[in-house]
Amino acid sequence: MALTADQQREAARRIASWRTDPEQVVCVACDRPGLAIIDRSARPYAEWYALSCAACGLDETLHIALGPPVQSLD
């Protein structure tokens, strides 16, 4: 099951919520509690999150591209 564009945007919001309260995140596909999120990011280049839900079987990876590191001119 691939996430729609709307679900991807909502997943990014729920990942932000997960950072502050990891126990209260609900699935982007079925809206049930218990979305498992694993941060597999390769900062500073990209954020990668593995999303899974035991209730509905969601098993997806969300990629968020980050801009290249800014080089100092000093």
Steps between C-alpha positions, in 0.01 A plus 500: 500500500659827387425822684313769311640854484257607775603205718868586448438857618305369800778249572751788517274674755464182704876446499536848650246401769685172555815690593321664795274209604588166338223311680212704356553470124219358288527331160467714186311221322250374762509771772557245775758550776827315482679626190859378528760745369869423458733787411747379236614845393826586330532858619589756377390366160163334560255381759372143463231352720369144504128503585308190602162424655404161641129587480477556123829357368651831391868450415639807323809717489473877491786699346540872568776660296708765673698775331874463465714618790583871479870565466640776715657788312723591793 
